[in-house]
Amino acid sequence: MPGSANRPVGRRAFVLGATAAAGAALTGTAHAAGFGWTDDGSDYVVDTGAHLVFKVSKSTGDLTSLVYRGTEYQGYGGMNSHIESGLGASTVSIRQSGSTILVSVTHGTLRHYYAARNGENNVYLWTNKADTSVSATRYIVRVKKGAFLNDEPDSYTYAPTAIEASDVFRKSDGQTRSKHYSKRRVMDYDHIGWSAGGVGLWMVRSNHEKASGGPFYRSLLRHQSADGGGLYEILHYGQNQTEDQRFGLQGPYVIAFTDGGSPSSALFPGTLTTPWADSLGIPGYVPASGRGKVTGVGISGRNTAYPYTVGLASAAAQYWGSARSSDGYFSVPGVLPGTYTLTVFKGELAVYTTPVSVSAGGTTTLNTIAIPSSNDPSNANAIWRIGDWNGTPGGFKNADLMTYAHPSDARAAPWTGNVVIGNGETAAFPCYLWKDVNSGILVYFQLTAAQAAAAHTLRIGVTTAYANGRPQVTVNDAWTSAVPSPPTQPNTRSLTNGSYRGNNHTFTYSVPASAWKTDPSQYNVLRIDVVSGSGATGFLSAGTSVDAIDLLA
């Protein structure tokens, strides 16, 4: 059975390569093979002294072989494992220091590293991207055909029918697959991979401090095709990206083999690093002693129905941690020194920000953070509300499916259909609206005579948009809003690529009293249209993802 971890983590850390007594993670059982390396002319051949032997090309820095327990797992479609789609000509060197072997790859301003530890079935990797001169945004482990069979919702199996570009497919049963459908947010997993026949192959992610998109970002994790499979560590990905890319050393991330089980991790207050790497002399490497911590004694003003996350972000680095459900206590360790914007998220909606400074070896302790009532739009008194303000389309029709399927998937409920307030309106309202698919959805509601005698504010919250899609509203065919200006959103596909994450934005409309029906027994009708001068047709027409809709009292 394929398997992978799917558990929330905060700023967690792995004790990689520690002793069993310390609850070591990922370590393998050593055998009689000798730890060390050789040069076969074209590759450096590294024997970990356990059950893993791997090769690194001396000319390109590609990983050309992964032999575990005598079986080759590397390679599909004639391609190696590598940064991006391969660096090409590079300078590659190797050295051994005690129980560690380090392979260094230089390609222009890019530096990449592979490390092996005596007695472990792991390959540790670091990547240092200094600028945009090299398009190094991912590391992909290419696994040969037949090694693992996988058809999980967050992966794809090759199907002959491509329904969007060349990366979204429909199977014969109407289900859709794409390598883009990761299902999980970055904060929801610490490793991803496969397990079959007593062998597990995993990619253990780094702490993503030099990645971008924050804790809720979704990106490629793995895929399975006719030619084989792939495991990804995304260092920066432009698809539906909300932030500029960050530069600097990222890692370690780990290619780990096990006896079929998931790699375990031991949590401790620090960043994802390995103490044994402190002495390797990797440029840009910052040990635990050069990092700091941010803690908060609590967060008041929370809605306890939702999880809260605390994020730290600057142009140089990003971190996050979960707030304790009982009192909002949080701790974000392993932070590089600098000044950050601390953001408190209710679900995925930012409800509080403040600057914080972090020093090497220090702890920045914050008193209880009080979230002002006005910062949470759910606290506003509403006549009616569809959904709730949490920065996600959760609870809306098809919302759960859309993180791992195309909107045309056979499992999706119809995207059209009108809504009556008081009759399961949230579950009936589609999570996404498109100009060419379901624009013009109607919402029916009644008002008391007193409510109809006053003007009211209508709010529509969105989480992202494609091709500048935004809502224009009409009430009772008596009043139509102006076309609102589009907010800043990612400029790539999103709604069809398994992600609703963009920049949360609230549209407000001042509806005059003259627009309402004065008879309390009659239904008022709100029409929501998607407007834009951009986009294509169908599910690639201009669209938007909905967070909440309400009419304020």
Secondary structure, 3 states (H helix, E strand, C coil): CCCCCCCCCCCCCCCECCCHHHCCECECCCCCCCCEEEECCCEEEEECCCCEEEEEECCCCCEEEEEECCEECECECCECEEECCCCCCCEEEEEEECCEEEEEEEECCEEEEEEEECCECEEEEEEEECCCCCCCCEEEEEEECCCCCCCCCCCCCCCCEEEECCCEEECCCCCEEECCCCCCCHHHCCEEEEEECCEEEEEECCCCCCCCCCCCCCCCCEEEECCEEEEEEECCCCCCCCCCCCCEEEEEEEEEEECCCCCCCCCCCCCCCCHHHHHCCCCCCCCHHHCEEEEECCEECCCCCCCEEEEEECCCCEEEEECCCCCCCEEEEEECCEEEEEEEEECCEEEEEEEEEECCCCEEEECCEECCHHHCHHHCCEEEEEECCCCCCCCCECCCHHHCCCCCCCCCCCCCCCEECCCCHHHHCECEEECCCCCCEEEEECCCHHHHCCCEEEEEEEEEEECCCEEEEEECCCEECCCCCCCCCCCCCCCCCCCCCCCCEEEEEEECHHHCCCCCCCCEEEEEEEECCCECCHHHECEEEEEEEEEEC
